[in-house]
Structures are given as C-alpha cells and as structure tokens.
Amino acid sequence: MKIITEKKIKSGLLSRPEPHSRKTLPKIDFTLRQMNRSLRTANLLALLEREMPNFYIVTEVVGQWVWITFADK
C-alpha cells in the first residue's frame, strides 16, 4: 500500500526565475570559424602560435585532433 502525501509550499512561489546576466557575449564570426575548422593541423598550430601563444602552450595533438584544455570555465 502506497501512502501519498502532499507538501504545502509556504512561500507561495512555484519557481524562481534565473537572473539575467548583463554581460553581453562577443558575436561569433561563423565564416571565420568554418575556415579555421577546415585548416590542416600544421596550419592551425601555426595560427595558434602566432595569434594566441597562451593557447598554443597548452595545445595537444592527438591523431588529427587538436585539444586545448582550459583550467577555468
């Protein structure tokens, strides 16, 4: 035999909406993104080394995949 009980909500609030962030995210250039995704591994590594040396330092190549691991979110 099951006993069903209902909990009463004292506050009257059913849910609380998430606060909206005031920080705007940068726009994504999808054309540039697609071009970068189609680069060969050597060309991608050269681009990273030239334009983002901090990312290049933590870059790993596994097969044909290029991995960049970030410590923070």
C-alpha positions in Angstrom: 0.0 0.0 0.0 1.4 3.4 -1.0 0.9 6.5 1.1 0.8 9.7 -0.9 1.4 12.9 0.9 1.5 16.4 -0.5 3.9 19.1 0.7 2.5 22.5 1.0 4.5 25.4 -0.3 4.5 28.1 2.4 6.2 30.9 0.3 3.6 30.8 -2.5 6.4 30.8 -5.1 6.4 27.9 -7.5 9.7 28.6 -9.1 12.3 31.4 -9.1 13.5 32.6 -12.5 17.2 32.8 -13.3 18.6 36.3 -13.1 19.6 37.7 -16.5 23.2 38.4 -17.0 24.0 41.9 -18.1 27.3 40.8 -19.7 27.0 40.5 -23.4 28.9 37.8 -25.2 31.0 38.6 -28.3 29.5 37.9 -31.7 30.7 34.7 -33.4 32.0 35.1 -37.0 30.8 31.8 -38.4 32.6 32.3 -41.7 35.9 32.6 -39.9 35.0 29.8 -37.6 34.3 27.4 -40.5 37.6 28.4 -42.2 39.5 27.7 -39.1 37.8 24.4 -38.6 38.9 23.3 -42.1 42.6 24.1 -41.6 45.2 21.4 -41.7 46.8 20.6 -38.3 50.2 22.2 -39.1 48.4 25.4 -40.3 46.2 25.5 -37.2 49.2 25.1 -34.9 51.0 27.9 -36.7 47.9 30.2 -36.4 47.6 29.4 -32.7 51.3 30.1 -32.1 51.1 33.4 -34.0 47.8 34.7 -32.7 47.2 33.0 -29.3 50.6 31.9 -27.8 49.0 31.2 -24.4 46.7 28.7 -26.0 49.4 27.2 -28.1 51.4 26.3 -25.0 48.6 24.1 -23.7 47.7 22.6 -27.1 47.9 18.8 -27.6 47.7 17.0 -30.9 46.1 13.5 -30.8 45.9 11.9 -34.2 44.1 14.5 -36.3 42.5 16.2 -33.3 43.9 19.4 -31.7 43.0 19.6 -28.0 43.2 22.7 -25.8 42.4 22.2 -22.2 41.4 25.1 -20.0 41.8 25.2 -16.2 38.9 27.5 -15.7 35.4 27.7 -17.2 
